[in-house]
Amino acid sequence: MESLRIGLIVIDSVAAIFRTYNNYIKRARDMRKLANYLLYYTNKYQCAVICVNQVATVSDAAKETPCLGLAWAHLGRTRLKLSKVPKEVKINEDLFTVRRFEIVYSPETPNEVAEFMITGGGVVDVPI
């Protein structure tokens, strides 16, 4: 990693790795091992790690819940949430979906929310 100067590791989807486990004690132990290795890499090689988890809803009234639950949620240092907002913005003749970026938890950064759109020109602010 050092010789290639890797600055980012992305695991998409971390839930897929652990979804097949039937033994929840082993699953929790393996999740801790993975998180500890990834934290080791961030410290040793000064790189960022992003693990994408999925969310699910149990019923129409239920709030979205991370698939790996609290066992995974508390292993990382920062929790971020990306989602689509039920809102679209028309720019010229094109219609863009508004997305939301939220810092749910971080020991270094206050919880914040930002809305943005992805266009052909890149990531842009939502016009006021």
C-alpha positions in Angstrom: 0.0 0.0 0.0 2.8 2.4 0.8 4.6 1.9 -2.5 1.4 2.4 -4.5 0.4 5.4 -2.4 -3.2 4.1 -1.9 -5.2 6.8 -0.2 -8.7 5.2 -0.1 -10.1 1.7 0.5 -13.8 1.1 -0.3 -15.8 -1.9 0.7 -19.1 -2.0 -1.1 -21.1 -3.7 0.4 -19.8 -4.7 3.8 -23.2 -6.2 4.6 -22.8 -8.8 1.8 -19.8 -10.2 3.6 -21.6 -10.9 6.8 -25.2 -11.5 5.6 -24.6 -15.3 5.2 -23.5 -15.9 8.8 -25.8 -18.0 10.9 -23.6 -17.8 14.0 -24.1 -14.3 15.4 -21.3 -14.5 17.9 -18.8 -15.5 15.1 -20.3 -12.7 12.9 -19.7 -10.1 15.6 -16.2 -11.4 16.2 -15.3 -11.3 12.5 -16.8 -7.8 12.1 -14.6 -6.6 15.0 -11.5 -8.2 13.3 -12.3 -6.5 10.0 -12.8 -3.1 11.7 -9.6 -3.4 13.7 -7.6 -4.3 10.6 -9.1 -1.4 8.6 -8.3 1.0 11.5 -4.8 -0.3 11.6 -4.4 0.4 7.9 -5.8 3.9 8.3 -3.2 4.7 11.0 -0.2 2.9 9.4 -0.7 4.1 5.8 -2.6 7.4 6.4 -5.5 6.3 4.2 -9.3 6.6 4.4 -11.6 3.6 4.5 -15.2 3.6 3.5 -17.4 0.6 4.3 -20.8 0.8 2.6 -23.6 -0.8 4.6 -27.2 -1.3 3.4 -30.3 -0.1 5.1 -33.6 -1.9 5.4 -37.1 -1.1 6.6 -39.2 -3.7 8.4 -42.6 -2.1 7.6 -43.9 1.1 5.9 -44.0 2.8 9.3 -40.6 1.7 10.4 -37.5 3.9 10.2 -34.6 2.8 8.0 -32.2 0.5 9.9 -28.6 -0.4 9.0 -28.5 -4.1 8.0 -25.6 -5.0 10.3 -27.2 -3.3 13.3 -25.5 -1.8 16.3 -22.7 -4.4 16.3 -21.3 -2.8 13.1 -22.5 0.8 13.7 -20.3 1.2 16.8 -17.1 -0.3 15.2 -16.3 2.6 12.9 -15.1 6.1 13.9 -17.6 8.1 11.7 -21.0 7.3 10.4 -22.2 9.0 7.2 -25.5 8.6 5.5 -26.2 9.3 1.8 -29.8 9.2 0.5 -32.1 10.5 -2.1 -34.5 13.2 -1.2 -38.0 13.0 -2.7 -37.3 16.3 -4.6 -36.1 17.0 -8.1 -34.8 20.2 -9.6 -35.0 21.2 -13.2 -32.0 23.0 -14.6 -32.4 24.0 -18.2 -34.2 21.0 -19.7 -32.7 18.4 -17.4 -34.3 17.0 -14.2 -31.9 16.2 -11.3 -32.6 14.2 -8.1 -31.7 16.0 -4.9 -29.5 13.9 -2.6 -28.6 14.3 1.1 -25.3 13.8 2.8 -25.5 13.6 6.6 -22.8 13.2 9.2 -24.7 11.0 11.7 -21.8 10.5 14.1 -18.2 11.6 14.3 -15.9 12.2 17.3 -14.2 15.1 15.4 -16.9 16.7 13.4 -20.3 18.1 14.4 -23.4 16.4 12.9 -24.3 18.3 9.7 -26.5 17.9 6.7 -26.0 19.0 3.1 -28.1 18.6 0.0 -26.5 18.3 -3.5 -27.2 17.1 -7.0 -25.1 15.0 -9.4 -25.0 16.5 -12.9 -23.0 15.9 -16.0 -20.6 18.7 -14.7 -20.2 17.0 -11.4 -21.5 17.5 -7.9 -23.3 20.8 -7.4 -25.3 22.7 -4.7 -29.0 22.7 -4.9 -30.1 26.1 -6.2 -32.1 28.2 -3.9 
